[in-house]
Amino acid sequence: MAMPRKLKNMNLFNDGVSYAGVVKNVTLPPLSRKMEGYRGGGMNGPVKSDMGLSDDGIQLEWTCGGLDLQVYRQWGITTVDGVLLRFAGAFQRDDTGEVSAVEVVVRGRHEELDTGDSAPGEDSEQSITTTCSYYKLTVDNEVLVEIDIMNMIEIVDGVDRLAEQRTAIGL
């Protein structure tokens, strides 16, 4: 029997600035696809065609303690990849003690900054939603998923799944 890898610690970097001691939590982007049902003659049921990434896109949500001025300086940045965020997590198995380094790198821009409720003498925090045009998941120095929406690149386990489509349309 084995134990799962559990997050034991983490850090977030915003354009290279460490948020150790400041970042409270990170919701890593869910990866989802847009699927369209199709049922043709001679089929006893539908199958879903993969139409690419979900219309919800790729979003990273994160929370900082207190007030972070850097995100305000980045607010309204004009390029779709203007902000670089890097999540670094230490996931450990309790049966072997083995630690896996998990890194998620995204590029995008902040869609929402929410300072929540403010009350004297109470804890304060700031929630940020960053919409992403680039995503890369690396575990123990192995790139598992890399998505570059603007350049039509989608590499999963070393295979660029959009290479033939790029060739077909002259990219």
Backbone as a chain_set.jsonl record, in Angstrom:
{"seq": "MAMPRKLKNMNLFNDGVSYAGVVKNVTLPPLSRKMEGYRGGGMNGPVKSDMGLSDDGIQLEWTCGGLDLQVYRQWGITTVDGVLLRFAGAFQRDDTGEVSAVEVVVRGRHEELDTGDSAPGEDSEQSITTTCSYYKLTVDNEVLVEIDIMNMIEIVDGVDRLAEQRTAIGL", "coords": {"N": [[0.841, -1.173, 0.0], [0.434, 2.276, -0.68], [1.11, 5.714, 0.098], [-0.407, 8.875, -0.707], [0.981, 11.678, -2.564], [1.232, 14.641, -0.816], [0.611, 18.127, -0.471], [3.033, 19.857, 1.233], [4.377, 22.225, 1.591], [4.673, 25.515, 0.106], [5.323, 28.1, -2.336], [4.908, 31.252, -3.971], [5.786, 33.089, -6.804], [5.883, 36.287, -8.143], [6.467, 37.753, -11.045], [9.143, 37.106, -10.532], [9.472, 37.923, -7.898], [9.557, 36.792, -4.635], [6.887, 35.476, -2.742], [6.948, 34.348, -0.267], [5.753, 33.85, 2.96], [3.79, 35.69, 2.505], [1.913, 34.849, 0.559], [-1.118, 33.115, 0.89], [-2.842, 31.106, -0.06], [-3.185, 29.093, -3.01], [-5.007, 28.442, -5.877], [-4.57, 26.207, -8.183], [-4.683, 26.239, -11.787], [-7.524, 24.653, -13.151], [-7.508, 22.2, -15.667], [-9.36, 22.09, -18.503], [-11.492, 20.904, -21.137], [-13.286, 21.741, -24.1], [-16.018, 20.011, -25.07], [-17.955, 18.522, -27.579], [-20.953, 16.971, -28.213], [-21.631, 14.265, -30.466], [-23.692, 12.392, -32.546], [-24.112, 10.099, -34.886], [-25.598, 8.379, -37.733], [-26.052, 4.877, -37.274], [-24.789, 4.793, -34.869], [-25.006, 3.927, -31.498], [-25.143, 5.671, -29.471], [-24.0, 8.899, -28.253], [-20.761, 10.31, -28.947], [-18.142, 12.344, -27.723], [-16.683, 15.067, -29.296], [-13.502, 16.528, -29.229], [-12.993, 19.852, -28.879], [-10.95, 21.535, -28.316], [-9.435, 23.752, -25.87], [-11.391, 24.581, -22.984], [-14.021, 27.058, -22.97], [-13.859, 28.544, -20.696], [-11.243, 29.041, -20.275], [-7.91, 29.368, -18.896], [-7.25, 29.786, -15.566], [-5.672, 31.144, -12.689], [-6.064, 31.305, -9.288], [-5.393, 33.155, -6.405], [-4.416, 34.015, -3.035], [-3.344, 36.574, -0.895], [-1.929, 37.575, 2.23], [-2.829, 40.583, 3.869], [-2.104, 43.637, 2.131], [-1.11, 43.795, -1.158], [0.945, 45.614, -3.168], [2.161, 45.242, -5.621], [0.468, 43.817, -7.382], [-1.425, 45.749, -7.977], [0.104, 47.515, -9.424], [0.423, 46.022, -11.669], [-2.096, 45.834, -12.675], [-4.4, 45.997, -15.318], [-2.53, 45.629, -17.293], [-1.397, 45.565, -20.63], [-0.802, 43.419, -22.33], [-1.444, 39.978, -23.185], [0.165, 38.197, -21.9], [1.467, 39.476, -19.862], [2.061, 39.239, -17.103], [4.046, 37.231, -15.053], [3.719, 34.348, -13.226], [4.817, 32.02, -10.796], [4.305, 29.003, -9.288], [5.598, 27.093, -6.699], [5.748, 24.005, -5.32], [6.065, 21.683, -2.614], [5.527, 18.431, -2.534], [4.873, 15.67, -0.55], [5.323, 12.208, 0.196], [4.019, 10.29, 2.782], [4.653, 7.692, 3.399], [7.145, 7.007, 2.304], [8.642, 9.293, 2.551], [9.551, 10.651, 0.396], [9.994, 13.568, -1.542], [8.37, 15.487, -3.946], [9.021, 17.913, -6.35], [6.922, 20.329, -7.48], [6.064, 22.444, -10.048], [4.307, 25.152, -11.332], [4.005, 27.256, -13.963], [2.703, 30.228, -15.113], [1.571, 32.624, -17.523], [0.003, 35.707, -17.904], [-2.668, 37.925, -17.186], [-4.057, 40.003, -14.623], [-7.342, 39.461, -13.797], [-9.15, 40.008, -11.787], [-9.018, 41.843, -8.775], [-9.46, 41.594, -5.412], [-10.049, 42.979, -2.374], [-11.611, 42.245, -0.31], [-13.38, 42.252, 2.868], [-12.832, 44.96, 5.114], [-11.758, 45.639, 8.318], [-10.925, 47.239, 11.336], [-8.359, 45.86, 13.305], [-8.845, 43.287, 12.5], [-8.03, 40.353, 10.582], [-6.723, 40.772, 7.32], [-6.97, 40.231, 3.817], [-6.104, 39.663, 0.375], [-7.528, 38.786, -2.654], [-6.73, 37.399, -5.772], [-7.427, 36.97, -9.177], [-6.028, 35.539, -11.895], [-6.004, 35.506, -15.311], [-4.928, 33.332, -17.828], [-2.634, 32.98, -20.564], [-0.666, 31.256, -21.021], [0.639, 28.172, -19.813], [2.442, 25.934, -17.799], [3.242, 22.816, -16.495], [5.418, 21.246, -14.37], [6.904, 18.429, -12.96], [9.156, 17.206, -10.71], [11.304, 18.05, -12.381], [10.4, 17.202, -14.869], [8.624, 18.062, -17.666], [5.241, 17.991, -17.867], [2.848, 19.067, -18.933], [2.402, 21.621, -21.292], [1.063, 24.577, -22.359], [0.525, 26.931, -24.761], [-1.409, 29.286, -25.634], [-1.614, 31.462, -27.487], [0.308, 30.833, -29.391], [-0.559, 28.455, -30.336], [0.229, 25.983, -29.186], [0.332, 22.887, -27.647], [1.546, 20.782, -25.565], [1.731, 17.591, -24.303], [3.014, 15.34, -22.105], [5.381, 15.278, -23.627], [4.481, 15.216, -26.263], [3.494, 17.173, -28.931], [0.42, 18.083, -29.408], [-0.867, 19.717, -31.181], [0.687, 20.12, -33.389], [0.338, 19.035, -36.006], [-2.039, 20.311, -36.751], [-1.182, 22.984, -36.794], [0.629, 22.856, -38.926], [-1.163, 22.181, -40.977], [-2.622, 24.533, -41.268], [-0.781, 26.332, -42.034], [0.989, 27.438, -40.158]], "CA": [[0.0, 0.0, 0.0], [1.214, 3.511, -0.785], [0.491, 6.958, 0.54], [-0.383, 9.869, -1.785], [1.783, 12.892, -2.416], [0.434, 15.723, -0.235], [1.311, 19.408, -0.409], [3.556, 20.137, 2.57], [4.703, 23.654, 1.625], [4.6, 26.132, -1.218], [5.646, 29.515, -2.481], [4.48, 31.842, -5.226], [6.66, 34.16, -7.283], [5.206, 37.202, -9.051], [7.543, 38.382, -11.818], [10.41, 36.823, -9.865], [9.459, 38.349, -6.494], [9.062, 35.732, -3.754], [5.778, 35.806, -1.846], [7.057, 33.536, 0.945], [5.237, 34.571, 4.114], [2.717, 36.581, 2.082], [0.871, 34.059, -0.118], [-1.863, 32.265, 1.825], [-3.265, 29.905, -0.78], [-3.174, 29.144, -4.469], [-5.834, 27.456, -6.564], [-3.939, 25.988, -9.476], [-5.686, 26.223, -12.849], [-8.05, 23.384, -13.642], [-7.383, 22.034, -17.111], [-10.632, 21.555, -18.996], [-11.643, 20.92, -22.577], [-14.626, 21.932, -24.642], [-16.41, 18.778, -25.744], [-19.228, 18.654, -28.271], [-21.528, 15.669, -28.491], [-21.99, 13.926, -31.837], [-24.301, 11.072, -32.71], [-24.444, 9.901, -36.294], [-26.276, 7.134, -38.083], [-25.339, 3.651, -36.937], [-24.183, 4.899, -33.54], [-25.987, 3.652, -30.456], [-25.054, 6.741, -28.482], [-23.093, 9.971, -28.682], [-19.377, 10.449, -28.497], [-17.841, 13.762, -27.645], [-15.53, 15.546, -30.051], [-12.669, 17.476, -28.503], [-12.949, 21.106, -29.626], [-9.87, 22.363, -27.771], [-9.568, 24.178, -24.479], [-12.692, 25.079, -22.544], [-14.26, 28.497, -23.115], [-13.518, 29.188, -19.428], [-9.823, 29.371, -20.316], [-7.016, 28.925, -17.824], [-7.188, 30.813, -14.523], [-5.03, 30.856, -11.425], [-6.601, 32.149, -8.218], [-4.479, 33.144, -5.267], [-4.743, 34.931, -1.948], [-2.218, 37.083, -0.102], [-2.254, 38.27, 3.457], [-2.601, 42.024, 3.823], [-2.272, 44.4, 0.896], [0.034, 43.661, -2.051], [0.94, 46.724, -4.118], [2.655, 44.826, -6.939], [-0.639, 43.449, -8.272], [-2.046, 46.991, -8.444], [0.983, 48.057, -10.472], [0.24, 45.172, -12.847], [-3.508, 45.905, -13.067], [-4.654, 46.592, -16.624], [-1.408, 45.427, -18.206], [-2.043, 45.5, -21.936], [-0.501, 42.209, -23.098], [-2.082, 38.779, -22.634], [1.156, 37.431, -21.136], [2.229, 40.518, -19.186], [2.429, 38.906, -15.72], [4.599, 35.887, -14.893], [3.561, 33.769, -11.89], [5.376, 30.666, -10.662], [3.975, 28.27, -8.07], [6.546, 26.032, -6.366], [5.177, 23.218, -4.236], [6.749, 20.483, -2.142], [4.549, 17.371, -2.258], [5.613, 14.599, 0.113], [4.642, 10.956, 0.549], [4.276, 9.984, 4.187], [5.157, 6.331, 3.58], [8.562, 6.931, 1.938], [9.306, 10.562, 2.823], [9.965, 11.221, -0.882], [9.434, 14.88, -1.853], [8.307, 15.844, -5.36], [8.966, 19.348, -6.636], [5.89, 20.632, -8.469], [6.136, 23.836, -10.466], [3.358, 25.602, -12.34], [4.339, 28.583, -14.469], [1.664, 30.803, -15.968], [1.712, 34.008, -17.959], [-1.323, 36.229, -18.179], [-2.928, 39.235, -16.584], [-5.018, 39.917, -13.527], [-8.726, 39.744, -14.166], [-9.863, 40.577, -10.637], [-8.338, 42.088, -7.497], [-10.521, 41.732, -4.412], [-9.475, 43.15, -1.035], [-12.542, 41.703, 0.684], [-13.84, 43.131, 3.943], [-11.805, 45.646, 5.903], [-12.204, 46.006, 9.656], [-9.776, 47.457, 12.209], [-8.038, 44.794, 14.243], [-9.187, 41.985, 11.913], [-7.141, 39.891, 9.525], [-7.101, 41.222, 5.974], [-6.326, 39.508, 2.741], [-6.385, 40.13, -0.97], [-7.694, 37.675, -3.587], [-6.394, 37.777, -7.141], [-7.709, 36.0, -10.229], [-5.176, 35.81, -13.043], [-6.378, 34.728, -16.484], [-3.632, 32.946, -18.377], [-2.471, 32.596, -21.961], [0.407, 30.258, -21.029], [0.623, 27.297, -18.64], [3.388, 24.81, -17.852], [3.311, 21.984, -15.289], [6.644, 20.452, -14.289], [7.016, 17.648, -11.73], [10.5, 16.637, -10.589], [12.05, 18.46, -13.576], [9.813, 16.64, -16.085], [7.493, 18.851, -18.141], [4.11, 17.116, -18.174], [1.904, 19.79, -19.776], [2.746, 22.991, -21.646], [0.04, 25.14, -23.234], [0.756, 28.319, -25.177], [-2.625, 29.512, -26.42], [-1.382, 32.394, -28.589], [1.151, 30.195, -30.404], [-1.219, 27.195, -30.688], [1.084, 24.883, -28.744], [-0.22, 22.085, -26.555], [2.425, 19.629, -25.405], [1.359, 16.746, -23.178], [3.942, 14.213, -21.979], [6.362, 15.324, -24.7], [3.866, 15.173, -27.598], [2.799, 18.407, -29.303], [-0.839, 17.598, -29.977], [-1.379, 20.651, -32.184], [1.699, 20.295, -34.439], [-0.243, 18.75, -37.328], [-3.003, 21.371, -37.054], [-0.402, 24.177, -37.174], [1.108, 22.616, -40.28], [-2.31, 22.206, -41.907], [-3.107, 25.903, -41.501], [0.344, 27.157, -42.463], [1.713, 28.095, -39.061]], "C": [[0.889, 1.24, 0.0], [0.408, 4.69, -0.26], [0.58, 7.972, -0.602], [0.609, 10.987, -1.501], [0.858, 13.993, -1.915], [1.272, 16.996, -0.197], [1.735, 19.676, 1.028], [3.963, 21.603, 2.706], [4.709, 24.188, 0.212], [5.11, 27.555, -1.153], [5.09, 29.959, -3.826], [5.436, 32.981, -5.547], [5.877, 34.979, -8.299], [6.28, 38.013, -9.761], [8.884, 38.278, -11.086], [10.476, 37.225, -8.402], [8.822, 37.241, -5.651], [7.951, 36.252, -2.853], [5.777, 34.899, -0.608], [6.63, 34.382, 2.133], [4.073, 35.488, 3.784], [1.574, 35.788, 1.443], [0.21, 33.125, 0.897], [-2.345, 30.991, 1.158], [-3.259, 30.172, -2.27], [-4.111, 28.065, -4.975], [-5.256, 27.32, -7.961], [-5.011, 25.85, -10.554], [-6.195, 24.816, -13.139], [-7.862, 23.337, -15.158], [-8.675, 21.394, -17.597], [-10.73, 21.768, -20.501], [-13.095, 21.166, -22.95], [-14.956, 20.685, -25.462], [-17.796, 18.965, -26.345], [-19.735, 17.266, -28.646], [-21.864, 15.484, -29.962], [-22.568, 12.517, -31.865], [-24.765, 10.953, -34.157], [-25.175, 8.578, -36.504], [-25.412, 5.93, -37.759], [-24.63, 3.694, -35.598], [-25.277, 4.719, -32.502], [-25.999, 4.708, -29.355], [-24.064, 7.783, -28.957], [-21.666, 9.742, -28.194], [-19.097, 11.946, -28.492], [-16.571, 14.067, -28.43], [-14.813, 16.603, -29.217], [-12.499, 18.724, -29.363], [-11.875, 22.056, -29.088], [-10.127, 22.736, -26.324], [-10.962, 24.725, -24.213], [-12.803, 26.583, -22.753], [-13.961, 29.255, -21.826], [-12.052, 29.578, -19.369], [-9.051, 28.789, -19.148], [-6.907, 30.062, -16.823], [-6.489, 30.285, -13.282], [-5.595, 31.835, -10.404], [-5.68, 32.032, -7.012], [-4.83, 34.24, -4.281], [-3.473, 35.293, -1.195], [-2.743, 37.652, 1.196], [-1.982, 39.754, 3.283], [-2.86, 42.626, 2.467], [-0.999, 44.292, 0.069], [-0.037, 44.741, -3.119], [1.365, 46.312, -5.522], [1.506, 44.468, -7.89], [-1.376, 44.687, -8.778], [-1.208, 47.639, -9.544], [0.828, 47.273, -11.775], [-1.181, 45.247, -13.409], [-3.647, 46.598, -14.419], [-3.499, 46.481, -17.599], [-1.972, 45.057, -19.581], [-1.761, 44.234, -22.743], [-1.057, 40.978, -22.398], [-1.128, 37.929, -21.805], [2.021, 38.349, -20.273], [2.684, 40.215, -17.769], [2.896, 37.455, -15.676], [4.427, 35.459, -13.439], [4.151, 32.366, -11.891], [5.022, 30.113, -9.292], [5.034, 27.199, -7.895], [6.001, 25.294, -5.154], [6.031, 22.014, -3.899], [5.671, 19.481, -1.739], [5.305, 16.168, -1.717], [4.721, 13.396, 0.371], [5.001, 10.615, 1.995], [4.763, 8.555, 4.408], [6.648, 6.227, 3.28], [9.339, 8.195, 2.31], [9.755, 11.276, 1.557], [9.232, 12.541, -1.137], [9.494, 15.097, -3.365], [8.192, 17.352, -5.478], [7.96, 19.564, -7.762], [5.95, 22.123, -8.765], [5.068, 24.085, -11.521], [3.725, 27.037, -12.694], [3.196, 29.031, -15.36], [2.078, 32.213, -16.367], [0.321, 34.489, -18.298], [-1.467, 37.639, -17.659], [-4.043, 39.088, -15.567], [-6.401, 40.342, -14.0], [-9.475, 40.408, -13.023], [-8.931, 40.702, -9.444], [-9.426, 42.37, -6.48], [-9.883, 41.829, -3.035], [-10.42, 42.688, 0.055], [-12.968, 42.737, 1.707], [-12.655, 43.743, 4.682], [-12.405, 46.058, 7.236], [-10.976, 46.171, 10.54], [-9.594, 46.282, 13.168], [-8.382, 43.399, 13.737], [-8.171, 41.635, 10.826], [-7.641, 40.411, 8.176], [-6.339, 40.39, 4.954], [-6.807, 40.037, 1.41], [-6.451, 38.91, -1.881], [-7.464, 38.184, -5.009], [-6.783, 36.632, -8.067], [-6.895, 36.42, -11.443], [-5.605, 34.909, -14.188], [-5.123, 34.533, -17.324], [-3.687, 32.599, -19.863], [-1.387, 31.525, -22.11], [0.366, 29.488, -19.719], [1.668, 26.205, -18.847], [3.437, 24.131, -16.493], [4.552, 21.108, -15.378], [6.653, 19.741, -12.942], [8.37, 16.954, -11.739], [11.306, 16.826, -11.879], [11.561, 17.832, -14.879], [8.591, 17.481, -16.47], [6.383, 17.887, -18.554], [3.128, 17.775, -19.135], [2.448, 21.189, -20.031], [1.739, 23.474, -22.683], [0.385, 26.6, -23.49], [-0.372, 28.66, -26.15], [-2.338, 30.378, -27.643], [-0.551, 31.788, -29.721], [0.648, 28.814, -30.802], [-0.317, 25.985, -30.396], [0.414, 24.196, -27.565], [0.581, 20.794, -26.48], [2.017, 18.883, -24.148], [2.272, 15.526, -23.198], [4.881, 14.122, -23.178], [5.804, 15.33, -26.109], [3.119, 16.482, -27.843], [1.542, 18.01, -30.072], [-1.432, 18.533, -31.026], [-0.414, 20.849, -33.353], [1.102, 20.072, -35.829], [-1.267, 19.807, -37.715], [-2.271, 22.643, -37.481], [0.112, 24.035, -38.597], [0.004, 22.736, -41.302], [-2.783, 23.618, -42.216], [-1.961, 26.876, -41.808], [1.07, 27.912, -41.375], [3.004, 27.359, -38.735]], "O": [[1.962, 1.249, 0.604], [-0.82, 4.647, -0.192], [1.532, 7.94, -1.382], [1.018, 11.211, -0.362], [-0.183, 14.253, -2.519], [2.473, 16.96, 0.07], [0.9, 19.718, 1.932], [3.906, 22.165, 3.8], [4.744, 23.43, -0.757], [5.3, 28.13, -0.082], [4.835, 29.138, -4.707], [5.84, 33.739, -4.664], [5.273, 34.421, -9.215], [6.928, 38.862, -9.15], [9.653, 39.237, -11.031], [11.449, 36.897, -7.723], [7.699, 36.81, -5.916], [8.061, 37.332, -2.274], [4.739, 34.705, 0.024], [7.096, 35.51, 2.293], [3.43, 36.015, 4.692], [0.405, 36.026, 1.747], [0.887, 32.437, 1.661], [-2.267, 29.912, 1.747], [-3.319, 31.315, -2.724], [-4.025, 26.91, -4.556], [-5.427, 28.194, -8.811], [-6.121, 25.398, -10.273], [-5.406, 23.895, -13.347], [-8.045, 24.345, -15.841], [-9.042, 20.302, -17.165], [-10.132, 22.688, -21.058], [-14.011, 20.834, -22.198], [-14.259, 20.353, -26.421], [-18.697, 19.5, -25.699], [-19.042, 16.491, -29.306], [-22.321, 16.413, -30.627], [-22.011, 11.583, -31.289], [-25.699, 11.633, -34.583], [-25.343, 7.78, -35.582], [-24.195, 5.955, -37.943], [-23.945, 2.741, -35.225], [-26.356, 5.299, -32.624], [-26.791, 4.625, -28.416], [-23.367, 7.578, -29.95], [-21.416, 9.081, -27.185], [-19.759, 12.711, -29.191], [-15.536, 13.424, -28.256], [-15.44, 17.454, -28.587], [-11.926, 18.659, -30.45], [-11.899, 23.251, -29.382], [-10.938, 22.11, -25.642], [-11.62, 25.259, -25.106], [-11.801, 27.298, -22.718], [-13.823, 30.478, -21.85], [-11.655, 30.362, -18.508], [-9.491, 27.839, -18.5], [-6.518, 31.174, -17.18], [-6.682, 29.138, -12.877], [-5.603, 33.045, -10.629], [-5.245, 30.938, -6.651], [-5.447, 35.247, -4.628], [-2.641, 34.436, -0.898], [-3.867, 38.15, 1.259], [-1.016, 40.141, 2.626], [-3.741, 42.173, 1.735], [0.078, 44.657, 0.54], [-0.99, 44.776, -3.898], [0.98, 46.949, -6.503], [1.569, 44.785, -9.077], [-1.899, 44.678, -9.892], [-1.745, 48.236, -10.477], [1.075, 47.806, -12.857], [-1.431, 44.766, -14.514], [-3.074, 47.666, -14.635], [-3.485, 47.163, -18.623], [-2.939, 44.3, -19.663], [-2.425, 43.999, -23.752], [-1.134, 40.934, -21.17], [-1.567, 37.033, -21.083], [3.175, 38.03, -19.988], [3.603, 40.866, -17.27], [2.227, 36.562, -16.196], [4.926, 36.12, -12.528], [4.007, 31.619, -12.858], [5.39, 30.683, -8.265], [5.34, 26.471, -8.839], [5.814, 25.884, -4.09], [6.643, 21.402, -4.774], [4.989, 19.66, -0.73], [6.259, 15.696, -2.336], [3.545, 13.526, 0.711], [6.173, 10.653, 2.371], [5.24, 8.233, 5.497], [7.352, 5.448, 3.923], [10.568, 8.165, 2.376], [10.284, 12.385, 1.628], [8.016, 12.629, -0.974], [10.541, 14.913, -3.986], [7.38, 17.987, -4.804], [8.13, 19.043, -8.864], [5.896, 22.955, -7.859], [4.939, 23.327, -12.482], [3.752, 27.916, -11.833], [2.771, 28.301, -16.256], [2.821, 32.895, -15.661], [-0.458, 33.761, -18.913], [-0.53, 38.437, -17.684], [-4.862, 38.172, -15.642], [-6.59, 41.437, -14.531], [-10.33, 41.265, -13.247], [-8.159, 39.793, -9.14], [-10.23, 43.284, -6.665], [-9.25, 40.88, -2.573], [-10.066, 42.732, 1.233], [-12.925, 43.94, 1.452], [-11.612, 43.109, 4.846], [-13.429, 46.739, 7.284], [-10.074, 45.334, 10.503], [-10.553, 45.785, 13.759], [-8.225, 42.424, 14.472], [-7.541, 42.512, 10.234], [-8.847, 40.475, 7.936], [-5.228, 39.918, 5.199], [-7.796, 40.767, 1.333], [-5.534, 38.089, -1.884], [-7.941, 39.253, -5.39], [-6.505, 35.468, -7.781], [-7.057, 37.527, -11.957], [-5.577, 33.685, -14.059], [-4.344, 35.468, -17.509], [-4.652, 32.009, -20.349], [-1.21, 30.957, -23.188], [0.099, 30.052, -18.658], [1.769, 25.625, -19.928], [3.645, 24.78, -15.468], [4.724, 20.336, -16.321], [6.438, 20.366, -11.904], [8.69, 16.205, -12.662], [11.908, 15.884, -12.394], [12.248, 17.924, -15.896], [7.64, 17.596, -15.696], [6.554, 17.075, -19.464], [2.627, 17.124, -20.051], [2.901, 21.865, -19.107], [1.58, 22.869, -23.743], [0.52, 27.396, -22.561], [-0.292, 28.356, -27.34], [-2.787, 30.046, -28.741], [-0.692, 32.186, -30.877], [1.332, 28.082, -31.517], [-0.131, 25.103, -31.234], [-0.014, 24.844, -26.61], [0.334, 19.844, -27.222], [1.962, 19.46, -23.062], [2.304, 14.774, -24.172], [5.148, 13.033, -23.686], [6.568, 15.437, -27.068], [2.233, 16.858, -27.076], [1.608, 17.645, -31.246], [-2.403, 18.173, -31.692], [-0.678, 21.675, -34.226], [1.353, 20.866, -36.736], [-1.361, 20.169, -38.888], [-2.691, 23.31, -38.426], [0.041, 24.978, -39.386], [0.195, 23.32, -42.369], [-3.29, 23.876, -43.308], [-2.158, 28.091, -41.836], [1.705, 28.93, -41.647], [3.74, 27.77, -37.839]]}, "num_chains": 1, "name": "protein.A"}
